[in-house]
Amino acid sequence: MAQENARKAQYRFVVGTVSIVSVSEFLAALKAVAEQHAVTIQALDTDLVVSEAHLHAAVEKALRAVKKGTNITSELGMEILVYAAGKRQIGRALAMGVTEGTKRIACIIVATSAGTDLDAVVVAVKASTGLSEELDALQLSQLEHDVSKRARLKRFFGITDSELSAVGEEKLQQLVLERVALLDVLK
C-alpha cells in the first residue's frame, strides 16, 4: 500500500520564518495538520538546506525508497529528513530539524492520496504555526553572500575546503546534492 501511494505523491514546500517557543508544541501543531489532511509534513532548518533542488532531491529519493521498499525508516517524514541530511544515522539527520527561537524553516508537505488540496494544507500550516512565508528564501544568490551559512553547510555535510577548491567555490550546491545521492550507495 505504501509503495502504491508513493507513486501518486504530490508535494509542496513552504519556506519562511517562524518563532518556535516549544519544539514539541510546534511539531504537535504540524502533526495535527498532517493528520487532518492525511499528509506527511517534515520541517527542516533552512540553515542546512542549500537550495530548493536539495529539498526536491530529498523528497524524490525518499519516495523512491518507500516505493522500492528500501527505506531506512518507517515514516516518510523521517525518510525525507535522512535523505536531506545525506546521513544514514537518524540521530545525526535530526540535526537538520527545527529548534527553538525565531528561525527560517522549510516545511515539506507530501500528499500520497489523489485529490489532496495542498493549497489548503499550506494555509493550515501557516495558521497553526505562525509561519510567515518567504517565497525567495532558498535562492542560491543568498547562499553566495552568506559566509556563515556556507560554513555550516560545509561542516554539516563534511565538505572540505580542498574538495570545494577542486571543483570551484560555486559548486557547494552540487556537493550537497552529491551527499544526498550517495546515501543510496551507503545503504
Helices and strands as residue ranges (DSSP letters): H 2-7, E 10-20, H 23-37, E 40-45, G 46-48, H 52-68, H 76-85, H 90-93, G 94-96, E 101-111, H 118-129, E 132-133, H 140-145, H 147-157, H 161-167, G 169-171, H 172-186
